[in-house]
């Protein structure tokens, strides 16, 4: 099943945003599409889109704080920049809009067929929304139909359970599908394996603590900087001990 296009609507007029969301609902009969959020100016939109991946931004040009042209310029710097479709009552900004690599330029009042035509040109940012996407200093996870960018610096550890991975930060837990081995491969300097089902952030690792013995074998726990303790498997302790000696 094709994932719906995630569309973010930016317009300083509440009625215009409502109208656009209604049009998006009407589009869904012919093209899978969902409104992933909205903002009433470019600055608010940019803040939201720094932590949320969408496929396309439908944006007005004349807005307070940050206009649509400046927003389009800033969006191009994101790790996964969305396509931009301008929706405006003014036709004299079209050349500037296309210089900013806009996908389309729609004049208000927006008609359903014209919007569909523009949206059909969009290629989804994520081809497989179920897989964790690693890029730069973020990890992409799906939450309630939205793609959230979780900073790697915020992650304490990641634990595999059945076919899911729980990504744990100080404030929140995220659930995603995927394999720890892939994340371990993608971020070898950022995460250390302490168990077959657990990767710990190297930056958050304070040290190791011996907890006793079973059948003559010592048991160890990883101690995080926030005081959290996580079990270390006997097999992995041999690998970690070798790394510590060589380091």
Secondary structure, 3 states (H helix, E strand, C coil): CCCCEEEEEECCCHHHHHHHHHHHHHHCCCCCEEEEEEECCHHHHHHHHCCEECCEEEECCCCCCCCHHHHHHHHCCCCCCCEEEEEECCCCCHHHHHHCCCCEEEECCCCHHHHHHHHCCCCCCCCCCCECEEECCEEEEEECCEEEEEEHHHEEEEEEECCEEEEEECCCEEEEECCHHHHHHHCCCCEEEEECCEEEECCCEEEEEEEEEECCEEEEEEEECCCCEEEECHHHHHHHHHHHHHC
